[in-house]
Amino acid sequence: MTRWRTVSHLVFVSLSFCVSANFTWAGLLTDYNLVVIGDRNGSSEVEGRVLIGGNANGSFSNVGFNGGNLGNASPVDSLTVLGNLTANANIQSGRLRVLGAISGQINNNSGNSSNVFYDSTTAVPTRSQIANELTNDSTYFSGLTSTGTVTLPQNVANHDLVLNGHPNANGLTVFAINGSILNDPQGNQIRLNANGASNIVINVTGTNVVVGHTFGGDFSNLRSHILFNFVNASTLSISNQFTASILAPLANFNSQNANVDGGVFVNQLTQSNEIHVPY
């Protein structure tokens, strides 16, 4: 398992990848498909690696079958729970690491019995370290200067909320929007025109955010390079498939039967549908 980064290292990496033409997330945002600071409740699968800072309840129908470096030759922790695991889990690849108690059936579909359960505190970040890193990430992204333009739905003939990219020399576009427009009953789609941008940060303000739109335009082909940063959301819910990564370190996130094609990094999670690696 990758060791937790110090704040100074995180800031350095954040600065470097945001001005780099080869844009990748840093730290926890790179290493995991799902990170929850507190508790995760619910069911369904997560394709990549999972880190839960609190308790994990319900079930994981599948974990770690499409997450990159999860091979049995060099096993990594595909599911790490710092609290108790009260859930059934199918571990497709990699190891299960639980610091608390286990109550539930663990299935090892990888065929390597040594990877079914691994209990150790070695190289595991604390819950406060997880919270600090995700909060610092969110603060950093929220401080970036907005360069993209936002066109709101104007009439019945124009239902789309349109994001028009204006990339800088390194291919980065930053948007700033109010979360209230993401559930505007007049709009039915968020449409992205990247205009050559290779990396997108969308900073969203609002404490109780509901995303009811679908996603169109360049979201599909750029989903591994798009991050929605819900800066101060305390609750977040989606009702349609979400095609980007989600960073909301203060939020209780409810997926409401909608898949996410991207990483999820939140305070609490109620999961009812799948979380996919963004490629």
N, C-alpha and C positions, 0 to 999 in steps of 0.2 A: 504494500500500500504506500502511495506517495506520502511523504512526510508533509506536515502542515507548513505552509510558507509563513515567514514573519511578515509583519506589516510593511517594513521597509522594502523587502523583496517584492511583495505584492505590488506596491506602488510603482516600483521600477519596471516590473513586467507589464503592468497596465499601460504605463507611458510608452513602452517600446512597441506593444502590439497595436496600439491605437494609431501610431504614426507609421506603421509598417505596411508595405504593400501586401505582405503575406499575413493576413489578419487571422489570429486565433485567440480564443479566450484563454485566460490565465488561471492557474491554480485550480481550485475546486470546479470552476466553470469549464475547465478542460478535462479534468480527470473523471467526472461523473455525469451520468445522464439524469440523475435525481439526487438532490440534496435537500433534506428537511432538517431545520434547526431543532424543532420540537418533535411532536408525535405525527405519525402517519397512520391514518385509519382508512379502511376500505379494501378494495380488491382490484384485480386485473394485473397486467404485466408491465414490466419496465425492461426495455431491450438492453440497456447498457448497465453500467455500475451504479450502485445505490449506496448512499450514506444517510443514516437516520440518527439524529442527535438525541432523540428521546426514545419513545416506545413505538414498536411497529405492530399494528393490530389488523386482523382480518385475514387476507391471503395475498400471496404473490403467485399468480398462475404461472409466470415464468420470469426469471431474472438472468441477465447476463448472457444472452444468446446472439447479440448483435452489437457488441460494445467495444470492438477493437481488441486490445491486448488482454484477452481472457482465456488464452489457451492453457491446457493442462500441463504443457511442458514447463512453463514458468507461471505457476498459478498466482493470481492476484485475488484480492477480496472483491467479489462481485456484489455481495450484500453485506454491509456493515451496520450493526445496530448497537448504539451505545447504551440503550436501555434494555427493556425486555422485548423479546419476540414472542408475541401471542398470535401466531398465524401459521397457516400451512404455506410452504414455499417450495417451488420447483427451481432448483439451482441448475441451470443449463451448462454453465462453465464457471471456473474460478471457485473461490472458497466462500463459505459463510463464516462471518466473525460476529459473535454476540457477546457483549460484556455483561449483560444481565441474564435473566432466566429465559429458558425456551419452553414454550408450551404450544405444541402443534406438530404436524408431520412434515419432515424435511425429506424431499425426494431429490436424489442425485442422478440427474439424467446424463451427466458427463461420463459416467462409468469409472470414475476415479474416487474410491472411497475416502482417500485422505483429504479430499477437498470438500467433503460434506459439512464438516464442522471444525472450526478453528477458533479457540477461545484464548485471546491474549490482548494485553493492552499495548503491545509494542507498536510504536509508530502510529497510534490512533489519535487524531486530534480531539480535544475536549469540545464539549458543546459550546462553550463560550468562544473558543477559537474559531469554530465554524461560523458562529453568529458574527464575530468581528470581521472575518474575511468577506462574507457576503455583504455585510453592511458597508464596508469600505469600498467594495466593488461598486455597489449601487451609488454611493456618494460620489465616487470618481466619475462614473458615467453621467450622472445628473449635472455635473459641473462642466461638461463639454458644451461648446458653443453650437447652437442650433444653426444648421445650414440648409435643411430641406424646407419645402413649402407644403402647406396643408390646404386642400380645397374641400370645404364642407359641402354636403348635399344641398342643392339650391331649390330643387323643385321635383315634381313627380317624375319628370323625364330624366333627371340626373340623381340617381339614388346612391351613387358611390361616394365614399369618403376617399379622396385621392391623395396619396403621398408622392410628391415629386422630388426625386433625389437631386442634390447639387453636390457631387463629391468633391472633396479637396484633392490636392495633388497625390495623396496616398490612397485615394479611392474610398474614403470614409464620408458617409452622410449621417448627420444627426438630426432627428426630429424632436420637437417638443409639442405635446398635445395634452388636452384636458381629458381625463378618463370619461367624463360624462358623454362625450361625443361617440364613444365606442359602442354605446347601446342606444343611439338615436333611432327612434322608430321609423324615421324617414329614410334611413340608410340601410342597405342590405349587404354591402360589401366594402371591405377596405382594399383598395387597389394601389399597388406599389408600382411606380415607374422609377426604376433604379437609375436610369440615364447614365449607365456606365459605372455606378458605384459598386464596389466589391464587398463593402461592409456597411451594415446599417445598425445604428443605435436609435431606438425610439423611446424617449423619456416620457413617461405618463404620470401626471399628477392626479390626485384624488384619493380619498380615504376608503371609499366603498365603490369598487369598480366592477362593472358587469360588461363582459365583451359578448355581444350578441351577433356581430357581423361574421360573414365568411371572408375568406382571403382570396384575392385575385392578383393578376398582373405578375410581377416578378417575385412574389413571395415563394412560390414553389421551387424555382430553380436556385434561389439564394437562401433558402431556409437555414442552412448551416452557418450563415454569416449574418443573421438578423437576431438582435436581442431587444426584447421589450423590457425596459427597466421601470417597474412600477414603484416609483420613488417613495411614496408615503402611504401606500395602500395598506389598510388593516384587514380588509376582506377583498377577495378577488374570486370571481367565478366566470366560467366560459360556458357557452351553450352550443357552440359549433367547433368543428375541428380547427385547432390553433396551429398555424404553420410558421413557427419561429420559437426561439427560446424565451423563457420567462424568468426574470429575476425580481423577486418581491420579498425581501428579507423580513418585512414586518407583517406579512399577510397570512391569514388563514385562507388557503386556496382550495376551492371546490371545483373539480373538473366537470361535474354535472353531465356525465355520460358523453363527454367530448374528448376525442384523442388529442394528444399534443405531439406534433412532429418537431421535437426540439428538446433541449434541456429544461428542467424545472428546478428552481432554486428558491425555496420559500420557507416561511416560519413554521406553518402547520399545513398539513395536507389531508383532505378528504378525497380519495381517489376512487373513481368508478369506471374509468376507461384507461386505455393504453397510453404509455409514454414511450415515444420512439426516439432512437438516435436520429439526429437531423441530417441524414444523407441516405 
